[in-house]
Amino acid sequence: MADNIKILVVDDEPEVLEVCAEMLGKEACDVRTAASGAEALEMTESFKPDVCLIDVAMPGMTGLEFLKHLDTQGCTCEALMMTGHESLADAQESMRLGARGYITKPLFRETLVPQVQTAAAMARRQREARDRLETLRREVRAAEQALDTAREVLAEKEHLMDSILNGMGEGILALDCNGNIVFMNPRAEKILDLSFIEHAGANLEQALKGRDFAPWLGAAAASEETGAWDHLVVSIPRKGESRRHHYLVRTSGFESGDGAVVGKVINLIDHTAKVESERLRDFFLSTVAHELRTPVTIVKNYVNLLRSVSSDPQQYREVASDMGIATDKLGRLVNNIVALSSLSSARYARDTAEINVEAIVRAQFETRQRMIQEKRLSLHIHSDLDGCTVISDPRLMDTAIGCVASNAVKFNRPGGRIAVSLAREKNSGHTMLRMEFEDTGAGMSRAARDNLFKGFEQGEASLTRRHGGMGIGLYLTKRAMDILGGRIHIESEEGRGTRVELAVPLKE
């Protein structure tokens, strides 16, 4: 038992007091005794026990009456009742009054000490929780004081800041911790078409309400992760112009003199030229994909025709099978090019629809049924969704699930196993769709895992040679999860398979 545990034993029988003091004293406890409830009440204020052992049937003030006076709910003291005769009514009443447990006499070390240990541990946890709460209160007060100090400093140096920031070519927007506007330079006013004089102290999200770019800029402003939105490019219309301009959003925290973060700075950097260049690249990729899609469709139609002619020689069926494999691979390549073109763009337009996630998962594995059979893989899909639909982006979900399913099949060992789990769960008040894909494949080294989301790279060079592919599957999955506001988590060891978890927030 931990040192310095204070125990108060309250009983009118001297023998009980002596036994308790002896047993618990051997456990390095600070034990005090009281022969009555009145005496015990006088001791509690100065002694401040962690655990009280209280006899139920005492003359004068009974144990239950003492327990009523002892506010076990408002302090860190825990109460254990002792009795020489078991009474359900007494037990129920003592529990109602806040007692932690009920011990029958005679007392034995095997029963007494464990219950006291449990009660003492609970008392320690409550004391630690109270101390943590007080620490948090001090930290909150300190943060509030730091914010007041920062505002005073900003007011004193406003003229100096204006002279520096007003001459910068990028838009600068400063917000306090509540998302309220505390500064805008003229460039930011022009970009957002907002007057700082009219909107000083206003909430940014409310000031931009109704603008098509407002949700993205509002999300960057509300994010608690500094720099988490540095990849975001927002398209903003220029007043008096039909052309839209594109701005890279950079976020950073600003601190008070003592290092406390008291707000956020948003930089709007003109990326219109870069976005136009990306548009040309996207046009090229989409054109290539379109040009490839037509011949692939024609070849696949002829392959299906060859397969249906049962009178053809065996070699024709083999050729048709090989052509089918090749065109399936080419088709997946085209789909990956399309997905890469779409998800690499900062202007991806999200869509929402009712989708059946379980159906998407089964369809993705069905398209890979030939490889599953050739490798003799066992597939197990467990779903708690009961066929229910969810609201999300169908293209992003199909891309993410397809890439993970492809890897689970492609990189699995012959005779291996694939397990898929689908569930809906609550996380911090939000509904999340959780999808787990586990395989028994070759797995990956730690160095390989570090490169998974870079794009055009596979986990190991040997896997690239053995299985082929562009190495963009998990890159596309990560991009899809980022756009959906979800996350991807991967666990893998060499020779022990891989587990991929996708979690996506759902609209209620």
N, C-alpha and C positions, 0 to 999 in steps of 0.2 A: 504494500500500500504506500502511496506517495507520502512524503514527509509533510509536516505542518498541517495535516488535516485535523480540524478542530471538531470534537464530538462532545455533545452535551447529553448525558443520560439522566432521564427524569423518572424516578420510581420511588415509591414509599417503602420498598423492601431493601434494607441495607445489603442483604446477600446478593440481590440482583445488581445493585450498584457496584459492589465489589467484584463480581464475576465479569461484568462488562468492562470495568476499568482494567482488570488484569488481562483479559483477552485482547482488547483493543490497544492497550499499552504496548503489548508485544509487537504490534503492527506499526510502531513508530508514530502513533497518533497522540495528539494533545487532548486528553480525556478529562472532562469536568463532570461532576455529579450534582444532582439536586434532588432532595427528598420530597418536594412538592411542586405543584405547578406554579404557585406564587413565587417560590424561591427561584425557579427556573426563569420566570419572566424577568426578574431583576437581573439575572446573569446574562441573558441574551444580548442586552444592549451593549454591555462592555466586552463580553467574550466573543460575540459574533460567530457562533458555531457554523460549521459547514453542514453537519448532520445532527439531528436531534432524535434520540431513541426515547420514546414516550410510552409509559405504561397507560393502558386504557382506563383501568379501574383504580383510581387513587382517591383517598378521602379528601374532602374539601373541593378543590378544583380537579375535575376528572381530566383524563388525557384528551378527550374530545373537546372539552371546554378550553383547555390550554391550547389545543390546535387552532381553535377559533381565534384566539388572541394572537397566535403566531402566524403572521401573514406570509405563508410559504410561497404564495404566488408573486408577491412583490419584492422578495429578496432572494438571495442565492442559497438560503438554508433549505435542506431537504429533510423531511420528517419520516421516520419509521415507527410504526405503532407496535407495542408489545402487549401480550395478554396471556393470562393463564388459562383462559377458556375461549374457544373459537365461537364467534358470533357473526353471522352473516350481516346482520343489521349494523353492528359496530364497524365491520370492515367496509361496508358500503358508505357509511357516513364519513369514516376517516378518509376514504378515497375522494369523496365529494369535497371534503375540506382541504384537500391538497396533499395528503400523505403520499409518499412514494411507495411504501410497502407495508406488510403486515407480518409480524413474527410471533409465533406461539412459544410459550414457556413450557418446559425448561429450555434455557438457551444453550445451544451447542456452537462451538467455533465453526463447524462446517457450514452452518446455515447463517450464523450472525455475520461473520466476516465478509462473505461474498456480497450480502445485501448492503452492508455498510460501504464496501468498495464501490458498488454500483451507484449508490446514492452520492458518495463523495465525488465520483467521476462526474456525475450530473451537476453537482454543485460547482465543481471546477469549470465545467463547460459554460455554465450560466455566468460565472464570475468573469471568465474570459470574454464571453459575448458582451457583457456589460462594459468591460474595459475597451473592447473593440468599438462598441457603439460610441463611447465617450471620445475615443481617438478620432472616429469619423466625424463626430460633431466638431471637434477642434479643427480638423482638416477643412470641413465645410466653412467654418467661420474664417479660417485663414484664407481660403480661396476667395470668399466674399470680400475680405479686406484687401486682398491682392487685386481683385477686380476694381474696387474703388480707387486704389492707388494708381492702377493703370489708366483709368479714365482721367484722373487728375493730371498724370504725366502727359497724356495725349492732348489735353486741353492746353497745357503750358507750351507744348511744342507744336501746336497746330500750324502756326505760321511757317515754321521751318519745314515741316512735312509737306505742306502745300507747295512750297517753292521747289522741292525736290521731286515729288511724285507727279505734280501737274505737268512737268516737262517730259515725262516718260512716254514712249510710244505705245506701250501696252496698257490695257485696262487693269486697274487695281481696285479691288473691292474688299473692304475690311468689315468683318462681322463680329459681334460679341458671341458669347457661348450660347445665347438663345436664338442665334440666327438673325439678329437685328442689325441693320446697317449703321455702322459708326463712321465709315469713310468711303468716299468714291472720288477718284480723280476724274478730270474732264474727259479723258479718253473712255473710261468706263461709263460715264454718263451718256456719251455719244453712242457707244456700242449698245447699251441696254435701253436707250431712249428714256432715261430716268433722271430727274433732277434731284441732286443730293439735298438741296435746301428743302425740297418738298417731302423727301422720303427719309431724312435723317431720323434714326431711331425706329423706323418701320421694319417689320419683318420682311425679309427678302422674298420669301415664297408668296406672301400676300401682295407685295408690290408688283410681282411679275405674273399675277394670276391672270389666266386667259391666254398667255403667250404659249405658242407651241413648243418652245424650247425650255419653258419654265420647269417642268418636272426633272429634267436632267440637271440643270444648274442648281435646283433646289436639293436634289439628292446629293450632289457634291458638297453643298454647303452643310447639309445635315449629317454627313458621314463623320463618324468619330475617328476614323483611320486617316491620319494625315498622309497625303500623297496617294491615297487609294484610287483616286479618280484622275490621275495624271495622264491616262490614255484617252480621256474623253474629249471629243471634238464636238462643239455645239454649233449648229447652223442657225444664224440669227439674221433676220431681214434687216436691210439698211433703209432707214426712212428716206422716202423719195426715190428709191431705186428698186427695180424689179429683181435685181441680182441679190442673192443671199451671200453673206460672208461667213466664214468658218473660223472658229476660235478654239485653240487648245486651252483646256482648263487646267490650271495648276493650283493646288491647294497647299497651304502650310500654316502651322500654328504660330501665333505670336505670343510672346511671354512677357510677364512682368519682370521687374528688376530682380526678384528672388527666384526666377526660373519657372514660375507657375504659368501654365497655359491659360490665357484669358480670352482667347478668341481665335479667329481664322482669317487668313488673307487669301483671296482668290485672284489669280492673275489670268487675264484673258489675252492670249497671244494669237495674232492673226496668222492663220494657217490656210488661208484661202488658196494660195498658189499650190501648196502641197496637196490639198484635197483635190484640186483640179487635176493634178498629176496622177493621183490615185484613181480618179475617175477614168482617165485614159487607160490605166492598167486594168481596171475592172472591165472596161469595155472590151479590151483585148481578150481577157480570160473568158468572159461570157461568150464572145464570138467564137473562140476556139471550141468551147464546150458545145455550143449550138451546132457548129459544123461537124463535130465528132458524133453528136447524138443521132443525126439522121442516118449515116451509114451503119452505125451500130444497130439501130432499130431494124433496118433492112436485113442485115446479116442474121439477126436473131429470128426474124420471121422465117427466113429460109431454113434455118436450123430446125425450127419447130416443124416445118414441112417435111424435112428429111426424116425426122424422128417418127413421124406419123406413117411413113411408107414402110410397112412391115415386110414387104417382099424384097426390099433392097438387100444386097449382100451384107455380111457382117462388117466388112470394111467401111461401108458407107455409114453404118450406125456408129462405128468408132470415130470416124471423121466428124460426124455430126456432134458426138459427145465432146470431142476436143474443141470443136468450134464453139460449142455452147459454153465450155469453161472459159475459153479465151474472151468471148464476148461478154460474159458475166464480169470478168475481171476488168475489161475495158469499160463496161458500164459503170462499175464502181469507181474507176478512175475518173470518168466524166463527172459522176456525182460529187466526188471529192474536190474536183476543180471548181465546180459550181459552189459547193459549200465554202471552199477557201476564198473564192471571190466575194461571196456574200458576207461571211463572218469577219473577213479581214478589213472590211469597210467600216469606217467610223459612223457611217450613215445608215446602218442596218435598221430597217423599219420593222419593229416588232409587231407580231400579229397575235391575236388571242382567239381561241376557239375551244369548244368542248372536245376533249380527246380521251380515248381509252388507252391508258398507258400500258395495261397488260396486253392489249391487242397489238400495240406497237412492238413490245418486247417479243411476243411470240412470232410476229411477222418477220422481224429481223433475224431470228434464229431459223425460221422456215426457209428464208432465202439462202441460208448457208447449210441446208440439210444435207446436200451432197457431201460436203467436206466433213460434216459431223458423222455421217455414216462411214466414210472412208477411214476416218481416224478412230471409229468405234467409241465415240464420246457419249457419255450419259448426261442428259440435260434434265435438271430439276428446277421448276419455276414455282415458287410459293408466293401467293399474293393475298394480302389482307384487304385489297381494294374491292373485292366482291363484284368486279365488273363495272364499278362506278366510273363515271367520267370526271375529269378534272379540267379546270380552265388554265390553259397555258399556250405557249407558242408551238404549234404542231411541227414546224420545220426544225426548230431548235431541238425539241425533244427527240425527233426522229434522227437527227444528226448525232446527237450525244449518245443515244442508246445504240444506234447502229455502229458507231466507232468502237464502243466498249464491247459490244457483242462480237464484232469482227475479231478483235484482239483475243477474246476469250476462246474463240474457236481456232484461229490461225496459230496462236502460240502455245496451244495445249499439247500435251504429249499423247501419243496413241493410247487408247483405252482410258483416257482421263475423264474428269468429271467437271461439269459446270453447274453451279448453284446460283439461282437468282432469287432475290427476296424483294418484294414490293410492299411498302407500308406507308400509311399516312400518320403523322405524329405532330404533337404540339411542341413548339420550341420558343420560349420567351413570349408566349401569347400569340405566336404566328403558326399557321398550319403549314407543315412541310411535307413534301413527297420524298421519301427516302427509298433509293434503289441501290441494292448491293449485288455485285457480280463477282463471284469467286470461282477461280479455276485452279487446276492442278498442273499448270504448265511449268516452263523453265524458270520463271521468276526473273528478277533483275537485281543487279548489284546496286549499292547506294550511289555510286558514280553515275550509273545509267539512269537512275530515278531523277537525278538532278537535271537531266537534259530532256525529260519527257515532254515538257510544255513549250519547247523552243520552236517546234515546227520543222518539218523536213528532216527529223532525226528519229531513229528508233532507239529502243533501250540499249541494244548491243549491236555492234557492227556485224557479228556473225548471224544475228537474227535477220538483218537486212538481206544478207546474201541467201539465207536459207528460205525465207518466206516472201521476200519481195515487198513491194509497197512503197508509198511515198514518204512514210514516216510522219504523217500529219494527223493521224487519228486522234490521239490524246490532245494535240494542240487544238483541233477543232472542238473536241469535247470541252476543254477548258474555256475556249472562247464562248461556246454556247452557254456554259454555266455562268460565266461573267455577265453576259447580256441578260440572262434570266434572273440574275441576282442570287444565284445558288452557289454551290461549292462542290469541288471534287477532292476526294481524299484517297490516296493509294497506299496500300501496304503490300510489300513484296520482298521476298528473299530468294536468292539464287537456289534453284532446285526445289523450292517449296511453294511455288505458285504465286498468284497475285489476287488481291482483293481490291476492287474499286467501288467506292461509295459515292453516289451522286445524291445531292440534297437540293431540292428546288422549292422555293416558296410558292404557295398556291393562293389564288384569290378565293375569298370566302363566298 
